[in-house]
Structures are given as C-alpha cells and as structure tokens.
C-alpha cells in the first residue's frame, strides 16, 4: 500500500478498490506502515503490533 499511495500516487479510494478492502482499512494500514518505516529508518526495531511514540 505504501507503494501504491506513495510512489504510484493513487488515492486511498483507488488503493482500496485494487486491494479489495474498505478505505478505512487502507488508511489504518498506511498509518501503521509509515510508523514502522520511520522506526526502521531511525534504527529502532519494533515488535509486531507495537507502536512508535513520536514526540514533537
């Protein structure tokens, strides 16, 4: 999904149609995927299901 929305520039709705899921599912999975990517790039290993707390 990160590739479809981020690189292919598809909308959430288009991505939802392609993968056969509701738009809300696309949005939540993208949020979790971006969070994991941020953690990986920062060198933090997150267990499956864990959330990264971003402090601004």
URCORZI-V238154 format. One record per backbone hydrogen bond with DSSP energy under -1.0 kcal/mol. CO is the residue of the C=O (numbers start at 1). NH is the residue of the N-H. E is the energy in kcal/mol with one decimal. If there is no record, write none. Layout:
co=[CO;CO]
nh=[NH;NH]
e=[E;E]
This chain:
co=[1;2;3;3;4;11;12;13;14;15;16;16;22;23;24;25;26;27;28;29;30;31;32;33;34;35;36;37;38;39;40;47]
nh=[5;6;7;8;10;15;16;17;18;19;20;21;26;27;28;29;30;31;32;33;34;35;36;37;38;39;40;41;42;44;43;50]
e=[-2.6;-2.5;-1.4;-2.5;-2.4;-2.4;-2.6;-2.1;-2.1;-2.5;-1.4;-1.8;-1.7;-2.5;-2.3;-2.6;-2.4;-2.1;-2.3;-2.6;-2.8;-2.0;-2.3;-2.4;-2.5;-2.0;-2.8;-2.6;-1.5;-3.0;-1.2;-2.3]
